[in-house]
Amino acid sequence: MNNNELTVQCCVCRRVRDSKGEYHQPPAILGDRVSHTYCPECARFMLTQIALFKDNFAKAEAVRVRSAG
């Protein structure tokens, strides 16, 4: 990998994106320029987790408001 190239790496699974947009296991040494994002699989997982968190937060807030009132 050329050190002048920007390597895009998933911040969850650490796989790297190639020039075709596909994610693969990273080489041993990435280079000097690394940017982080989410691969499609990790993005779906994280969005599911965020939705669950928001739902649980909304339920807890509703309970708190009812018990305070």
Buried (B, 14 or more C-beta within 10 A) or exposed (E): EEEEEEBBBBEBBBBBBEEEEEBEEBEEEBBEEEEEEBBEEBEEBEEEEEEEEEEEEEEEEEEEEEEEE
